[in-house]
Amino acid sequence: MQQTEELCAAAKNAVREAGGIILEHWHKPRTIRFKGRIDLVTATDLAVEEFLRNALKRILPDAVFLGEETSPDASLGKWTWILDPVDGTTNFAHGLPFVATSLGLWHDGKVVAGIVNNPVMGECFWAVRGAGAWRQCGGSDAAPVRLGVTTTGSLADALVATGFPYSVAEESGDVLAWLKNSLEQCRGVRRYGAAALDLAYLAAGHYDIFYERGLKPWDTAAGWLLVEEAGGRVTAFDGRSAYAFDPLGILATNGVLHGAAAGLLAV
């Protein structure tokens, strides 16, 4: 674990430094192109990914790199960095502050470290397998706080987070059915448009349930570990099958509500 903690600490410093690029670009005009009808990429995504590829190569030279913008089809190796340079690119393009860099470290078949950094809001989350999940608000000198999921035991008291896939026009029937169940049976639903932050906020106890279809490994790698290290549970939509970066869906909860949450998605 010591090696992983040292790697996470070095990577966290690099991710925080990369956050300076996001802040530098925050008040400048956006250079945007489209990967799909509603799937954006900005010059900031590319700049952050390039910076981190170089920095992470120095930290762990033998690692494979799976990055959303420059190597989305890479296979997972013994050691793999899994990076979304700007999760919430649409938010970034519209000046909304729910924007984060998400970085997971994969080793021997599992995520062993994860970092989610939102430089605009001054929040950095991280986890090392077996060592808990943490949040630091403000600068790197601020005291970190250990995270824990909620103990909410009733759907009626649960706050749900979700997102919509880029294929939402083709899947609107299922998306609306899940949303209808959540709205009718839970306290409320939030949609911030950055899955990495949704998972981090669930780990921090702000949400009780998160579900979404169509996500990629770089969207969920870090947040998956954050939730588990904070005491929560992550599976496929059925609530039983192990989550394995399945684009058909991720379900994350405080654990207590997992079976009931899976029922919301059984349509």
Contacts in CASP RR format, 6 or more apart in sequence:
PFRMAT RR
TARGET T0000
AUTHOR 0000-0000-0000
METHOD contacts of the structure
MODEL  1
MQQTEELCAAAKNAVREAGGIILEHWHKPRTIRFKGRIDLVTATDLAVEE
FLRNALKRILPDAVFLGEETSPDASLGKWTWILDPVDGTTNFAHGLPFVA
TSLGLWHDGKVVAGIVNNPVMGECFWAVRGAGAWRQCGGSDAAPVRLGVT
TTGSLADALVATGFPYSVAEESGDVLAWLKNSLEQCRGVRRYGAAALDLA
YLAAGHYDIFYERGLKPWDTAAGWLLVEEAGGRVTAFDGRSAYAFDPLGI
LATNGVLHGAAAGLLAV
1 128 0 8 1.000
1 129 0 8 1.000
1 130 0 8 1.000
1 131 0 8 1.000
4 105 0 8 1.000
4 107 0 8 1.000
4 112 0 8 1.000
4 113 0 8 1.000
4 128 0 8 1.000
4 129 0 8 1.000
5 113 0 8 1.000
5 128 0 8 1.000
5 131 0 8 1.000
7 59 0 8 1.000
7 60 0 8 1.000
7 105 0 8 1.000
7 113 0 8 1.000
8 105 0 8 1.000
8 113 0 8 1.000
8 114 0 8 1.000
8 115 0 8 1.000
8 126 0 8 1.000
8 128 0 8 1.000
10 59 0 8 1.000
11 56 0 8 1.000
11 59 0 8 1.000
11 81 0 8 1.000
11 103 0 8 1.000
11 105 0 8 1.000
11 113 0 8 1.000
11 115 0 8 1.000
12 115 0 8 1.000
12 117 0 8 1.000
12 124 0 8 1.000
12 126 0 8 1.000
13 140 0 8 1.000
14 51 0 8 1.000
14 52 0 8 1.000
14 55 0 8 1.000
14 56 0 8 1.000
14 59 0 8 1.000
15 52 0 8 1.000
15 101 0 8 1.000
15 103 0 8 1.000
15 115 0 8 1.000
15 117 0 8 1.000
15 124 0 8 1.000
16 117 0 8 1.000
16 119 0 8 1.000
16 124 0 8 1.000
16 140 0 8 1.000
17 51 0 8 1.000
17 55 0 8 1.000
18 48 0 8 1.000
18 51 0 8 1.000
18 52 0 8 1.000
18 55 0 8 1.000
18 85 0 8 1.000
18 101 0 8 1.000
18 117 0 8 1.000
19 48 0 8 1.000
19 101 0 8 1.000
19 117 0 8 1.000
19 119 0 8 1.000
20 119 0 8 1.000
21 44 0 8 1.000
21 47 0 8 1.000
21 48 0 8 1.000
21 51 0 8 1.000
22 44 0 8 1.000
22 48 0 8 1.000
22 86 0 8 1.000
22 92 0 8 1.000
22 99 0 8 1.000
22 101 0 8 1.000
22 119 0 8 1.000
22 120 0 8 1.000
23 119 0 8 1.000
23 120 0 8 1.000
25 42 0 8 1.000
25 43 0 8 1.000
25 44 0 8 1.000
25 47 0 8 1.000
26 95 0 8 1.000
26 120 0 8 1.000
30 42 0 8 1.000
30 43 0 8 1.000
30 44 0 8 1.000
30 92 0 8 1.000
30 93 0 8 1.000
31 42 0 8 1.000
31 43 0 8 1.000
32 40 0 8 1.000
32 41 0 8 1.000
32 42 0 8 1.000
32 93 0 8 1.000
33 40 0 8 1.000
33 41 0 8 1.000
33 42 0 8 1.000
34 40 0 8 1.000
34 41 0 8 1.000
35 41 0 8 1.000
36 166 0 8 1.000
37 166 0 8 1.000
37 169 0 8 1.000
38 90 0 8 1.000
38 166 0 8 1.000
38 168 0 8 1.000
39 166 0 8 1.000
40 89 0 8 1.000
40 90 0 8 1.000
40 93 0 8 1.000
41 69 0 8 1.000
41 89 0 8 1.000
42 86 0 8 1.000
42 89 0 8 1.000
42 92 0 8 1.000
42 93 0 8 1.000
44 85 0 8 1.000
44 86 0 8 1.000
44 92 0 8 1.000
45 68 0 8 1.000
45 69 0 8 1.000
45 85 0 8 1.000
45 86 0 8 1.000
45 89 0 8 1.000
46 69 0 8 1.000
46 70 0 8 1.000
46 85 0 8 1.000
47 85 0 8 1.000
48 85 0 8 1.000
48 86 0 8 1.000
48 101 0 8 1.000
49 67 0 8 1.000
49 68 0 8 1.000
49 69 0 8 1.000
49 70 0 8 1.000
49 83 0 8 1.000
49 85 0 8 1.000
50 70 0 8 1.000
52 81 0 8 1.000
52 83 0 8 1.000
52 85 0 8 1.000
52 101 0 8 1.000
52 103 0 8 1.000
53 65 0 8 1.000
53 70 0 8 1.000
53 83 0 8 1.000
56 63 0 8 1.000
56 65 0 8 1.000
56 81 0 8 1.000
56 83 0 8 1.000
56 103 0 8 1.000
57 63 0 8 1.000
57 65 0 8 1.000
60 79 0 8 1.000
60 81 0 8 1.000
60 105 0 8 1.000
62 78 0 8 1.000
62 79 0 8 1.000
63 79 0 8 1.000
63 80 0 8 1.000
63 81 0 8 1.000
63 105 0 8 1.000
64 74 0 8 1.000
64 75 0 8 1.000
64 76 0 8 1.000
64 77 0 8 1.000
64 79 0 8 1.000
64 80 0 8 1.000
64 81 0 8 1.000
65 71 0 8 1.000
65 74 0 8 1.000
65 80 0 8 1.000
65 81 0 8 1.000
65 83 0 8 1.000
66 72 0 8 1.000
66 74 0 8 1.000
66 76 0 8 1.000
66 80 0 8 1.000
66 81 0 8 1.000
66 82 0 8 1.000
66 83 0 8 1.000
66 106 0 8 1.000
66 217 0 8 1.000
66 218 0 8 1.000
67 74 0 8 1.000
67 81 0 8 1.000
67 82 0 8 1.000
67 83 0 8 1.000
67 84 0 8 1.000
67 85 0 8 1.000
67 218 0 8 1.000
68 83 0 8 1.000
68 84 0 8 1.000
68 85 0 8 1.000
68 216 0 8 1.000
68 218 0 8 1.000
69 85 0 8 1.000
72 216 0 8 1.000
72 218 0 8 1.000
74 80 0 8 1.000
76 106 0 8 1.000
76 109 0 8 1.000
76 217 0 8 1.000
77 106 0 8 1.000
78 107 0 8 1.000
78 108 0 8 1.000
79 105 0 8 1.000
79 106 0 8 1.000
79 107 0 8 1.000
80 105 0 8 1.000
80 106 0 8 1.000
80 107 0 8 1.000
81 103 0 8 1.000
81 104 0 8 1.000
81 105 0 8 1.000
81 106 0 8 1.000
82 103 0 8 1.000
82 104 0 8 1.000
82 105 0 8 1.000
82 106 0 8 1.000
82 111 0 8 1.000
82 217 0 8 1.000
82 218 0 8 1.000
82 221 0 8 1.000
82 222 0 8 1.000
83 101 0 8 1.000
83 102 0 8 1.000
83 103 0 8 1.000
83 104 0 8 1.000
83 218 0 8 1.000
84 100 0 8 1.000
84 101 0 8 1.000
84 102 0 8 1.000
84 103 0 8 1.000
84 196 0 8 1.000
84 216 0 8 1.000
84 218 0 8 1.000
84 219 0 8 1.000
85 101 0 8 1.000
86 92 0 8 1.000
86 99 0 8 1.000
86 100 0 8 1.000
86 101 0 8 1.000
87 99 0 8 1.000
87 100 0 8 1.000
87 101 0 8 1.000
87 102 0 8 1.000
87 116 0 8 1.000
87 194 0 8 1.000
87 195 0 8 1.000
87 196 0 8 1.000
87 197 0 8 1.000
87 218 0 8 1.000
87 219 0 8 1.000
88 98 0 8 1.000
88 99 0 8 1.000
88 100 0 8 1.000
88 193 0 8 1.000
88 194 0 8 1.000
89 99 0 8 1.000
90 193 0 8 1.000
91 97 0 8 1.000
91 98 0 8 1.000
91 99 0 8 1.000
91 192 0 8 1.000
91 193 0 8 1.000
91 194 0 8 1.000
92 99 0 8 1.000
97 118 0 8 1.000
97 120 0 8 1.000
97 121 0 8 1.000
98 118 0 8 1.000
98 121 0 8 1.000
98 192 0 8 1.000
98 193 0 8 1.000
98 194 0 8 1.000
98 197 0 8 1.000
99 118 0 8 1.000
99 119 0 8 1.000
99 120 0 8 1.000
99 194 0 8 1.000
100 116 0 8 1.000
100 117 0 8 1.000
100 118 0 8 1.000
100 194 0 8 1.000
100 196 0 8 1.000
100 197 0 8 1.000
100 200 0 8 1.000
101 115 0 8 1.000
101 116 0 8 1.000
101 117 0 8 1.000
101 119 0 8 1.000
102 114 0 8 1.000
102 115 0 8 1.000
102 116 0 8 1.000
102 196 0 8 1.000
102 218 0 8 1.000
102 219 0 8 1.000
102 221 0 8 1.000
102 222 0 8 1.000
102 223 0 8 1.000
103 114 0 8 1.000
103 115 0 8 1.000
103 116 0 8 1.000
103 221 0 8 1.000
103 222 0 8 1.000
104 111 0 8 1.000
104 113 0 8 1.000
104 114 0 8 1.000
104 115 0 8 1.000
104 221 0 8 1.000
104 222 0 8 1.000
104 225 0 8 1.000
105 111 0 8 1.000
105 112 0 8 1.000
105 113 0 8 1.000
105 114 0 8 1.000
106 112 0 8 1.000
106 221 0 8 1.000
110 129 0 8 1.000
111 129 0 8 1.000
111 221 0 8 1.000
111 222 0 8 1.000
111 224 0 8 1.000
111 225 0 8 1.000
112 128 0 8 1.000
112 129 0 8 1.000
112 225 0 8 1.000
113 126 0 8 1.000
113 127 0 8 1.000
113 128 0 8 1.000
113 129 0 8 1.000
113 225 0 8 1.000
114 126 0 8 1.000
114 127 0 8 1.000
114 128 0 8 1.000
114 221 0 8 1.000
114 222 0 8 1.000
114 223 0 8 1.000
114 225 0 8 1.000
114 226 0 8 1.000
115 124 0 8 1.000
115 125 0 8 1.000
115 126 0 8 1.000
115 222 0 8 1.000
116 124 0 8 1.000
116 125 0 8 1.000
116 126 0 8 1.000
116 196 0 8 1.000
116 197 0 8 1.000
116 199 0 8 1.000
116 200 0 8 1.000
116 222 0 8 1.000
116 223 0 8 1.000
116 226 0 8 1.000
117 123 0 8 1.000
117 124 0 8 1.000
117 125 0 8 1.000
118 124 0 8 1.000
118 197 0 8 1.000
122 137 0 8 1.000
122 138 0 8 1.000
122 139 0 8 1.000
123 135 0 8 1.000
123 136 0 8 1.000
123 137 0 8 1.000
123 138 0 8 1.000
123 200 0 8 1.000
124 135 0 8 1.000
124 136 0 8 1.000
124 137 0 8 1.000
124 138 0 8 1.000
125 133 0 8 1.000
125 134 0 8 1.000
125 135 0 8 1.000
125 147 0 8 1.000
125 200 0 8 1.000
125 203 0 8 1.000
125 204 0 8 1.000
125 222 0 8 1.000
125 223 0 8 1.000
125 226 0 8 1.000
126 133 0 8 1.000
126 134 0 8 1.000
126 222 0 8 1.000
126 226 0 8 1.000
127 133 0 8 1.000
127 134 0 8 1.000
127 203 0 8 1.000
127 222 0 8 1.000
127 223 0 8 1.000
127 225 0 8 1.000
127 226 0 8 1.000
127 228 0 8 1.000
127 229 0 8 1.000
127 230 0 8 1.000
128 229 0 8 1.000
129 225 0 8 1.000
129 229 0 8 1.000
130 229 0 8 1.000
131 229 0 8 1.000
132 146 0 8 1.000
132 147 0 8 1.000
132 229 0 8 1.000
132 230 0 8 1.000
133 146 0 8 1.000
133 147 0 8 1.000
133 148 0 8 1.000
133 203 0 8 1.000
133 225 0 8 1.000
133 226 0 8 1.000
133 227 0 8 1.000
133 229 0 8 1.000
133 230 0 8 1.000
134 144 0 8 1.000
134 145 0 8 1.000
134 146 0 8 1.000
134 147 0 8 1.000
135 144 0 8 1.000
135 145 0 8 1.000
135 147 0 8 1.000
135 200 0 8 1.000
135 204 0 8 1.000
136 142 0 8 1.000
136 143 0 8 1.000
136 144 0 8 1.000
136 145 0 8 1.000
137 145 0 8 1.000
147 203 0 8 1.000
147 204 0 8 1.000
147 205 0 8 1.000
147 226 0 8 1.000
147 229 0 8 1.000
147 230 0 8 1.000
148 203 0 8 1.000
148 204 0 8 1.000
148 205 0 8 1.000
148 230 0 8 1.000
148 231 0 8 1.000
149 202 0 8 1.000
149 203 0 8 1.000
149 205 0 8 1.000
149 208 0 8 1.000
149 227 0 8 1.000
149 230 0 8 1.000
149 231 0 8 1.000
149 232 0 8 1.000
149 253 0 8 1.000
149 254 0 8 1.000
149 255 0 8 1.000
150 205 0 8 1.000
150 207 0 8 1.000
150 208 0 8 1.000
150 254 0 8 1.000
151 254 0 8 1.000
151 256 0 8 1.000
152 158 0 8 1.000
152 208 0 8 1.000
152 254 0 8 1.000
152 256 0 8 1.000
152 257 0 8 1.000
153 254 0 8 1.000
153 256 0 8 1.000
153 257 0 8 1.000
154 257 0 8 1.000
155 185 0 8 1.000
155 186 0 8 1.000
155 257 0 8 1.000
155 260 0 8 1.000
155 261 0 8 1.000
155 264 0 8 1.000
156 185 0 8 1.000
156 186 0 8 1.000
156 187 0 8 1.000
157 187 0 8 1.000
157 208 0 8 1.000
158 186 0 8 1.000
158 187 0 8 1.000
158 188 0 8 1.000
158 208 0 8 1.000
158 209 0 8 1.000
158 257 0 8 1.000
158 261 0 8 1.000
159 186 0 8 1.000
159 187 0 8 1.000
159 188 0 8 1.000
159 189 0 8 1.000
159 190 0 8 1.000
159 206 0 8 1.000
159 207 0 8 1.000
159 208 0 8 1.000
159 209 0 8 1.000
160 182 0 8 1.000
160 186 0 8 1.000
160 188 0 8 1.000
160 189 0 8 1.000
160 190 0 8 1.000
160 207 0 8 1.000
160 208 0 8 1.000
160 209 0 8 1.000
160 210 0 8 1.000
160 211 0 8 1.000
160 261 0 8 1.000
160 264 0 8 1.000
161 189 0 8 1.000
161 190 0 8 1.000
161 191 0 8 1.000
161 192 0 8 1.000
161 198 0 8 1.000
161 201 0 8 1.000
161 202 0 8 1.000
161 207 0 8 1.000
161 209 0 8 1.000
161 210 0 8 1.000
162 178 0 8 1.000
162 179 0 8 1.000
162 182 0 8 1.000
162 189 0 8 1.000
162 190 0 8 1.000
162 191 0 8 1.000
162 198 0 8 1.000
162 210 0 8 1.000
162 211 0 8 1.000
162 212 0 8 1.000
163 191 0 8 1.000
163 193 0 8 1.000
163 195 0 8 1.000
163 198 0 8 1.000
163 212 0 8 1.000
164 175 0 8 1.000
164 191 0 8 1.000
164 212 0 8 1.000
165 171 0 8 1.000
165 175 0 8 1.000
165 212 0 8 1.000
165 213 0 8 1.000
165 214 0 8 1.000
165 215 0 8 1.000
166 214 0 8 1.000
167 214 0 8 1.000
168 175 0 8 1.000
171 213 0 8 1.000
174 213 0 8 1.000
174 267 0 8 1.000
175 213 0 8 1.000
177 267 0 8 1.000
178 211 0 8 1.000
178 264 0 8 1.000
178 265 0 8 1.000
178 267 0 8 1.000
179 189 0 8 1.000
181 263 0 8 1.000
181 264 0 8 1.000
181 265 0 8 1.000
181 267 0 8 1.000
182 188 0 8 1.000
182 189 0 8 1.000
182 209 0 8 1.000
182 264 0 8 1.000
183 189 0 8 1.000
185 264 0 8 1.000
186 209 0 8 1.000
186 264 0 8 1.000
190 207 0 8 1.000
192 198 0 8 1.000
195 210 0 8 1.000
195 212 0 8 1.000
195 215 0 8 1.000
195 219 0 8 1.000
195 220 0 8 1.000
196 219 0 8 1.000
196 220 0 8 1.000
196 222 0 8 1.000
196 223 0 8 1.000
198 207 0 8 1.000
198 210 0 8 1.000
198 212 0 8 1.000
199 210 0 8 1.000
199 220 0 8 1.000
199 222 0 8 1.000
199 223 0 8 1.000
199 224 0 8 1.000
199 226 0 8 1.000
199 227 0 8 1.000
199 252 0 8 1.000
200 222 0 8 1.000
200 223 0 8 1.000
200 226 0 8 1.000
201 207 0 8 1.000
202 208 0 8 1.000
202 209 0 8 1.000
202 210 0 8 1.000
202 227 0 8 1.000
202 230 0 8 1.000
202 232 0 8 1.000
202 252 0 8 1.000
202 253 0 8 1.000
202 254 0 8 1.000
203 223 0 8 1.000
203 226 0 8 1.000
203 227 0 8 1.000
203 229 0 8 1.000
203 230 0 8 1.000
203 232 0 8 1.000
204 230 0 8 1.000
205 230 0 8 1.000
205 254 0 8 1.000
208 253 0 8 1.000
208 254 0 8 1.000
208 257 0 8 1.000
209 251 0 8 1.000
209 252 0 8 1.000
209 253 0 8 1.000
209 254 0 8 1.000
209 257 0 8 1.000
209 261 0 8 1.000
209 264 0 8 1.000
210 250 0 8 1.000
210 251 0 8 1.000
210 252 0 8 1.000
210 253 0 8 1.000
211 237 0 8 1.000
211 249 0 8 1.000
211 250 0 8 1.000
211 251 0 8 1.000
211 252 0 8 1.000
211 261 0 8 1.000
211 264 0 8 1.000
211 265 0 8 1.000
212 249 0 8 1.000
212 250 0 8 1.000
213 237 0 8 1.000
213 247 0 8 1.000
213 248 0 8 1.000
213 249 0 8 1.000
214 247 0 8 1.000
214 248 0 8 1.000
214 249 0 8 1.000
215 247 0 8 1.000
215 249 0 8 1.000
215 250 0 8 1.000
216 245 0 8 1.000
216 247 0 8 1.000
217 245 0 8 1.000
220 243 0 8 1.000
220 245 0 8 1.000
220 250 0 8 1.000
221 245 0 8 1.000
224 234 0 8 1.000
224 243 0 8 1.000
224 250 0 8 1.000
224 252 0 8 1.000
227 233 0 8 1.000
227 234 0 8 1.000
227 252 0 8 1.000
228 234 0 8 1.000
231 254 0 8 1.000
231 255 0 8 1.000
232 252 0 8 1.000
232 253 0 8 1.000
232 254 0 8 1.000
232 255 0 8 1.000
233 252 0 8 1.000
233 253 0 8 1.000
233 254 0 8 1.000
233 255 0 8 1.000
233 258 0 8 1.000
234 243 0 8 1.000
234 250 0 8 1.000
234 251 0 8 1.000
234 252 0 8 1.000
235 241 0 8 1.000
235 242 0 8 1.000
235 243 0 8 1.000
235 250 0 8 1.000
235 251 0 8 1.000
235 258 0 8 1.000
235 262 0 8 1.000
236 242 0 8 1.000
236 243 0 8 1.000
236 244 0 8 1.000
236 246 0 8 1.000
236 248 0 8 1.000
236 249 0 8 1.000
236 250 0 8 1.000
236 251 0 8 1.000
237 248 0 8 1.000
237 249 0 8 1.000
237 250 0 8 1.000
237 251 0 8 1.000
237 262 0 8 1.000
237 265 0 8 1.000
238 262 0 8 1.000
238 265 0 8 1.000
238 266 0 8 1.000
239 251 0 8 1.000
239 258 0 8 1.000
239 259 0 8 1.000
239 261 0 8 1.000
239 262 0 8 1.000
240 262 0 8 1.000
243 250 0 8 1.000
243 251 0 8 1.000
251 258 0 8 1.000
251 261 0 8 1.000
251 262 0 8 1.000
251 265 0 8 1.000
253 259 0 8 1.000
253 261 0 8 1.000
END
